[in-house]
Amino acid sequence: MEKKNLSELKSKSYTRFNLRYLCSYVFLFISFLTSSVYCNTLEKNLAFATNQGDNSLSVISLVDFKVIKTIKVGKAPAGIAIDKINGYVFVANAEDKSISVIKTNDLKIVKTIKITGSAVGIEVSHNGSYVYVADWFNDLLLVYRNIDFKLLKKISIGRSPAGVVSGKNGLVYVANRDDNSVSVISEKSFEVLDTISVGTHPFGLGLNNGEDKLLVTNVKSHDVSIINLDKKNESTRVKVGKRPYCISFSHSGLLAYVTNQYEDTVSVINLKKNKVIKTIPVGSFPEGIDSNKDFIFVTNWMDEELMVLDEKTYNVVHSVELGSNPRNFGSFLFTK
């Protein structure tokens, strides 16, 4: 009888031992899955900010709106482009004659591309095959292959090229500030097909969701040129605030958002009516702007912050402290 009781006790103890370890393994497995899901979500929900004053790139989690990493890049970073297909961030270092290439999965610099001039605007082709760099000093558009970052072509364009945008129609558009024009370039031949006249000192470009309109911020004439891409000409100009700089679009594609540097505002343009329907007060000296289905992200240069607005109410919902003098000239959201 005593032996049987002892055997039963050993059996129960062994069962409890196994259950305890089984629970531990289950807990660790769930923790691993949760961590993996969080990391995957985090990796695909990031914002970046080029900090020109301290030569760095801020990485912001859009899960909790906090800076999770600061990456040292070249001197005076300003332009930025996101490659969602291959998982890269490209940073144009204006005073360093270089482009920093960062991989989004581990947030490390994998390549530094040296150029001969000064990189300002930068863009990735819609299919992820090419990287376009506006060489401000040499009046060139530099074309790099996105596999090995080899320079394929130098295209002569207008004076002081700034913003660059690539369309699904196989065309690339470049704003030539000192020529008051936009160059239209074929992605197949890498030849200039057309030059369209716009306002005074064009700088930023934005291609609407339907890709039938190209918007151009004219810094000196304080307006936005709207180019009809079917007719290949400027259809109208919309007056906005002083020194318009960058452009983004609503998730619906019906609205355009324009930062006005000298007025600390964002103009909201109705693209059906081609008129400003609202002016949103933001931080001091707003420059880069980007948006997703929920929020509008405004980079305030003087306040050194990323201001996050609710896209429906335009209320400020978050403010993220950045590095010194953030610019974000280009697209800066990496979202799923």
Secondary structure, 3 states (H helix, E strand, C coil): CHHHHHHHHHHHHHHHHHHHHHHHHHHHHHHHHHHHHHHHHHHCEEEEEEECCCCEEEEEECCCCEEEEEEECCCCEEEEEEECCCCEEEEEECCCCEEEEEECCCCEEEEEEECCCCEEEEEECCCCCEEEEEECCCCEEEEEECCCCCEEEEEECCCCEEEEEECCCCEEEEEEHHHCEEEEEECCCCCEEEEEECCCCEEEEEECCCCCEEEEEECCCCEEEEEECCCCEEEEEEECCCCEEEEEECCCCCEEEEEECCCCEEEEEECCCCEEEEEEECCCCEEEEEECCCEEEEEECCCCEEEEEECCCCCEEEEEECCCCECCEECCEEEC
